Amino acid sequence: MVFDFLRRGAPAEAPEAKASAAGPVVAWHGAGRVAWSPRDAVSLTRTGFSGNPVGFRCVKLIAEAAAALPLVLQDAERRYETHPMMALVRRPNAAQGKAELLEALFGQLLLSGNAYVEAVAGEGSLPLELHVLRSDRMSVVPGADGWPVGYEYAVGAKKHRFAAEAVCHIKSFHPQDDHYGFSALQAAAMAIDVHNAASRWSKSLLDNAARPSGALVWKGGDGQGVMAEEQFRRLSDEIDANYRGARNAGRPMVLEGGLDWKPMGFSPSDMEFQKTKEAAAREIALAFGVPPMLLGIAGDATYSNYQEANRAFYRLTVLPLVTRVAAAVSEWLSGLSGEALELKPDMDQVPALSAERDAQWARVARADFLTAAEKRALLGLPALAEPADG
């Protein structure tokens, strides 16, 4: 707190020397370095999601929007309204529906760069149930050729081994790892640390009556001398009891003869912590691909209006994510069932993109040089079935 630097302590005993020959190297290498938070998935989730409102809102915004997109199932010939694969996606297990499972799936992918879906085998070719597994508990078991031959799920001391075909592993691109993905939290880790540090600084400032730290200067009765140990202890205890903390905010300090208060440090306006915090928030939003305007970050005018920002959010972030995940899941399920089916988002039912979709439909409809089959292909629709001969 404010006056801790005034405290006098008894002379400390000399610390024991490290026996390791690498001790001096470690001490020299670590001196004066910036204290960044750990970069493992569990620590990043704790600091960037559970402990940071911007990271939390970015993940929730993307995961909920992506899980709410309607999906369609089709093959090269037609689009299916009812199909066992669609029934499985709509009701993946007894405890979750489509939205809950997909929100967990997208959330794991955003937080760790990896998402794992377990298939519970049933009597038919398709799985009986689908479950999203926690990424921090899963590890890839590579084979001799480098490709995964299984997955290991660890909870405490217990471990379970999955066959490779029983798990669908979806990962984000990682340029330096063959088996695990790179998450947006890792890219935003420095901005998250800065944002959290600015929040802690603001809280400490409020606890200290919103005033910078300072020093009590002792001049003595004749302008010289050193404060006696008993006087120092009594003054420190009085400051702790009567002037520290939010409950003593604004309380005037009564100084004895020979004491003078010298403020130290910068004011909040000089340090511009609020601007630093807003800049860090924009960097976090940038890493996740969320327009800052959608998060209510003040001072951002990248988009002319909220509708434009929302359209860019769906076009550049949500749709690519859903398309990639749906393609991976449908390819995995098609391999289990033996049917060549494609699961994709239904862009005709995305309200944020309705204006773009209307313009595309009108443009294709006016193209008289295209056949009906070519128009359907341009709009992402399957070809019409050939009429049966009478």
N, C-alpha and C positions, 0 to 999 in steps of 0.2 A: 504493500500500500504506500501511502505518501511518505511516511516518516520512518520506514523500515531502515533506510540507509543511515539514520542517526544512531541506531542501536550499537552499543559497544559489546563485544563478546570477549570471553576469556581467550587468551592465546591458544589457538588450536595446536594439537600435537602434529608433528610431521607425518604425512600419510605414508603408508607402506609403499615401497617401490615395487612395480610389477616385475615378476620374474621373467615374463616373456620378452624375447629379444625384439618383438614387433611392437612392444608397448610405446616406445618413443615415436615410432612412425605413426601409430594410430592417434596419439595425442596431438601430434603436429598437424596431421591431416584433418582432424575434426575441429581444430580451434578456429573460431570466428566464422563458421559456416552458418548459412541460413537454416533455420529449423523447419523443414517441410514435413508434412504428415506422411505416414507410410503409404506406399502405392499398391498394396495388395487389395484384393476385391473386398474383403471384409472391412478393412479400415476406410477405404474410399466410400463404401456404402454408408458407413457410420458418419463420416464427416461431410460427405457430399449429398446424401439423401436424407438420412435421419436428422442430421444437424445443420442443414442448410436449406432455407426456404426456397431459394431460386432453383437449386438442383432438384429438390422434391417436386416443385411445381412443373419443371420441365419434363421429368419422367412421367408424372401423373398425366400431364396434358397429352403427351405423345401416346402413352400406353392406352389411355381411355379412348382417344380419338381413333387409334388404329383398331382397337378391339370392337368399336362400334360400327366399323365399315361393313356393309353387307357383302357376303361372298357368294360367288356363283361357281357351279361345277359343270364342266363341259368337256367334250372330246372333240375330235375332228369333224364330227357329224352333227351333233346337237347339244343343246344345253339341258341339263337335268333339273327338274323341279323336285323330284323325290329320288333318292338313291341311298343305299346303305352308308356310303362315305359321308354324304351330307348329314344323314341322321347321326353319325358318330361325331361329326364336328359340332352339330347343334347341341348334343347332349354327350359330352366326352366322358363323364363319370357321374356317379350318383350324387356327389357333393358339389359339382360345378356345372354351370352352363357354358355356352360358347363365349360369352363376354368375360366371365371370370377366368376361364382358362387362358384365353388369348391375352388378357391384361397381364396376367402373371408371366406369360411367355414373353411378351414385349418388354415388360419391366426387367426381367432377368437379362435379356439381351442388351438393354440400354445400360444397366448397372455394371455388368461384368463383361460384356462383349460376347457372352456365350449363353445359349438357351438349350435345354435338354428336355425332350418329350419322351416319356416312357410308354410303350405299347404293352398292354396287358393282354396276353394271348387268350383267344376264345375258341369256340368250336369251328367257326368259319375261317376264311382267309383274312378277313379284316380283324383288327384288334377288338377286344370286348370293351376296353376303356383306354382313355388317354390321360396321362398325368404329367404335369410340369414339375421337374425336379430342381432343387436348389443348385445353382451353379457353383457356389463355394464349397459344396460337399462332393462334387463330381470331379473325377480325374480321368484322363484318357489313358488307355493301355495300348501303346503302340506295338505293332508286330515287327518282325525282322526287316520287312520292306518299308517300314515307316508309317504304313496305314494303320488306323485303329483296328484292333481285333476285339476290343471290349471296352467297357467303361466300369469304373469302380466308384461306388457311392459309399461314403464314410460318414457315420454319425457316432461321434465319440470313439470308442474302441471297436465298434461293430462296423463291418464292411460287407457290402454286397456287390457281386460281380454280375454285370449285364453283358449279354452277347451284343455284338456290334449292330446287328439288325434289329434289336429290340429297342434301340434308342435313336431318336432323330436329333443329331447335334447341329444346331444352327449357330454360326459364329460370324462376327464382323471381321472385316479385313484387317489383318495384322501383318505388317511387312517383315517382322523379325521372329515370328513364331509359327511353327508348322501345325500346331494342334489347338491353339486357343486364340480367341478373338481379342480385338482391342476395343475398349469401351470409350464412350464419350466422357465418362468420369475421369479416365486417365488423362485425356487431353485437356480437361478443364481443371486438373488437380491444383495447379498453382493459383488460378483465379479463385477456386474454392477456399484455399488457405488464406488468401488476401481478404476475401469477403468475410470469412469467419473471424479473422484477426481484427478487422475493422469493427465487427459487432462486439467482440470482447472488449476492445478499447472503449467503445461508446458506453458499454455497461460499467466498466471501471470508472469512467469519467463521471457517470451518474452517481455511482456509489460514493464518489469523492466530492459530491456537491457541485459537479460540473465545473471544477476548477483545476488548473494545472498544478503539478506538484511544486514544492518550494522548499526552502531551507531556513531554519532558525539560526541566525548568526549571533554568537555570544561575544560581547565586547568587554564584559567585566565592568566593575564599578568605575575604574579609572581608564577604561578603554583598552585594557590589556588583560592578560591572565587567561586561565583555563577553567572551565566549569568543573566544579567538584563532581566526583562520581555520584554522590548521593543526590545532588541537584539534578544531574542528568537523568537518573532513574526516575526521580519524582516527576520531572517534566515529561518524560516519555510516557509514563503511566497515565498522567493527566490528559495528554493528547489522545491516547488510545481510548480512554473512557468518555471524553467529552467532545471530541472534535472529528472523529473518524466515522464513516458510514453515512448512509442516506438519511438516517433519522436525525443527524446533527447538521444537515445541510443548511448553510446560511447562518450558522451560529457564530457570533463574533468571538474572536480570540483575544483574551486578555494576556498581555505580555508583561513580564516582570522587568525590572530595571536591568539594562544591559542586553536585552534580547531584541532582535530586529528580524522581521520577516522579509525574505528575499524570494519572490516568485521565480520559478524555473520552468523551462519547457515552453512550448508553443500553445497558442489558443486553438480551439477547434477550427476556427476560420482560417488560421495560418496553415494548419496541417492539411486542410481540405480532405478530411477523412470521408465525408459524405460523397464527394466526387470520386474518390478512389473506390469506395464501396459500389457506387453505381457503375463505374467502368468494369469492375470485376464481375458484377451481375450480368453486364452485357456480354462479356467473354464467356461466361458459363452458358448463357442462352445461345451464343454463336456455336459453341461446341456441340450442343444438342440439335441445332437447326431450328430453334424456336424464335420467331421474330420478337424482339424485346417489347414491342408494343402490346403483344398478347399477354405479357406478364405484368403489365402496369409499371414498367420501369420509366421513370420520369426523364424528360429531356431527349428521348429518342424520336427522331423524325425520319427514319429510313423509308417508311411507307406513308403515302399520302392519307390513307384512312385505314380503319380497322378491317374493313372488308377485303382490301387488297392484301393486308398482312395475313389474314386468315386464309385467303386463297393461296398465297405463297407457302404458307405452312403446310397445307394439304398437298400441294403440287410437288414441293421440294423435299419434304420430310416424311409425311405420313404415307403417301401412296408408294414411294419407293420401298419403304420398310415393309408395308403389308404385302406388296407384290413379291418381294424376295422371300419373305417368311412363308407365304401361302404356296409359292412354287416349291420350296424345300419340303414342306409338309406333304403336299400332294404327290410329289415324286417319291417320297418315302412310303406313303400309303399305297401308291400304285405298285411299287415293288413288292409289297406284301400281298396285295390282292390280285396282281397279275393283269389289272386293267390300266390302260393308258389314259388317265384322266388328269385334268388340269383344274386346280383351284385358284381363283383369282378374284380381286376386288371388283365389285360392280360399280363402275364409275358413273353409271346413269343415275345412281341413287345417292351421290355425294352432293349435298346442298351447296357446299362451298364452291363446287366446280360446275354448277348448273349453267352459268352464263357461257363458259367455255364449251360445254357439251352441246348447248343449243346452237352455238355458232358452227360447231363441227358438223352437226346433223344437217343444218341448212346448207352448208357448203357442199357436203357430199350429195345431198338430194338434188342440188342444182347441176351436178356434173352429169349431163345427159350422155356423154360419151362412155360412161361406165355402165357395166351390166349390174343387175341386182346382186349377183354373187360377189362381184368386186366391191360393191358398196358395203355389203355385209362384212367382208373381210377387212375393209378400212376401219369400220366401226368396232372391230373386235368380236363380231358375232359369228357363230358357227354357220356353215353352209346349210341351206334348206335341203331337207330330205327329198330325194327324187320321188315323184308320184308313182304309185304302183300301177302297172298295166292292168287295164280292165279286162 
